Amino acid sequence: MEAEDATPSLRGRVGARIAELEEALEERRQHANALAAQSADASPTVADLTTALDRLPLLTEWLQGLPQAELRALFDSLQLQIAFQPQTRTIDVEVRLSRTSRQTATAGRRRSGPCPRQESNLRHTV
């Protein structure tokens, strides 16, 4: 307070209020940090997952309009893993979209065309 007409008692009250607000702010920060640490360790609840899923954009209309080649590229980039945990009777689901999954999957393969016909591969039927 820099006003010339501010009395020392007013300055004291303002200073005390500022100190109270700073203390309250620090308490809230500590509480927020504790909640963040707690939620990082906890599994999401059904309500948390429902809220998160409701926020996802609906892609059905967009997907219906894609050309077949783009749908194929999108499908090829999808990596889905589902693991059942029998001890806890839960399912772990992991979904990833990767631009390079098709390139990575085919990088180590050699393309060689059809296998040559060999007499030893033929089976005689009677």
Secondary structure as GFF3:
##gff-version 3
##sequence-region A 1 126
A	DSSP	alpha_helix	8	41	.	.	.	ID=ss1
A	DSSP	alpha_helix	46	55	.	.	.	ID=ss2
A	DSSP	alpha_helix	60	64	.	.	.	ID=ss3
A	DSSP	alpha_helix	68	77	.	.	.	ID=ss4
A	DSSP	beta_strand	78	85	.	.	.	ID=ss5
A	DSSP	beta_strand	90	97	.	.	.	ID=ss6
A	DSSP	alpha_helix	101	107	.	.	.	ID=ss7
A	DSSP	three_ten_helix	119	121	.	.	.	ID=ss8
###
